Amino acid sequence: MIAPDLLGAHMSIAGGVPRALERGLDAGCHAVQIFTKNNNRWDGKAISEEDARSFLTLARDFPPGSLFSHSSYLINLGAPRGETRTRSIHAMVDELERAERLALLGVVLHPGSHVGAGVATGIKRITGGLNRALRATSGFETLVLLETTAGQGSNLGHRFEEIARIIGGVREPERIGVCVDTCHVFAAGYPIHERDGYDETIDAFDRVIGLGRLKAMHLNDSKMPFASRRDRHEHIAEGEMGIDPFRFVMNDERLARIPMVLETPKDGKTRGVADDHQQDRRNLAVLRGLRGR
């Protein structure tokens, strides 16, 4: 029996960060991921005292450790010395400060892209950027959650070994966790859609990184085929992955206490009226229906 239920979805903060948790509760979420500011801008409006208090009050309705944020898509700690790198490090510090204020489990971060410099150089830059961001936020409880990637372009983190090398170069590794995205690992070439392939993938993660570092998961199907190295999310069991990998995840005792959120499209409509939660409710129902099957 898999327990407790730590399923949820990414929720919008339109109207203020507390609204994300209100939306999550309305959609039947027991875990929520948010952006703490506009994800496509370097700078963001400060979180007000009122919003912070309201968020922390609403957070009591969720299991401990089930709320986390995703960093801005602009951040690239693998960038060479220059404006992008400087702004990326400053933005990561800001992300951690915002998450700490909201008592979030962690901040999900795409490790970064080497932009042509090669894997070794990219990893060195990423660890250097992480060390600077962690030093600037000394004493914080909020974790950095490195996300597995599809490996598109020069993006790093599509192999477990790359993530392990990044963690190995961080001076405070206890502040680093990992977020596994099912779409990404499938697109990266890990055969989680097959029973043996799924088991081998989880075993490889444990051997290379360690399941103790797995702190969150993104449950997404893939629009793109296996090993395509392309990141395109689809609704659960409506993409190239099918239903099996989600059945494997939902019945894996090793993952029972990991918060798992959807990042699937929000394009639902009810009676012709836009309803961002309809698709989330349906996807969550599919996932919950797989338990014990």
Secondary structure, DSSP 8 states (H G I E B T S, - for coil): ---S--EEEE---TT-HHHHHHHHHHTT-SEEEE-SS-TTSS------HHHHHHHHHHHTTS-TT-EEEE--TT--TTS-TTHHHHHHHHHHHHHHHHHHHTT-SEEEE--EE-TTS-HHHHHHHHHHHHHHHHHHTTT---EEEEE-----TTEE-SSHHHHHHHHHT-S-GGGEEEEEEHHHHHHHT--TTSHHHHHHHHHHHHHHT-GGGEEEEEE-EESS-TT-----EE-TTSSSS-SHHHHHHHT-GGGTTS-EEE------EETTEE-HHHHHHHHHHHHHTTTT-
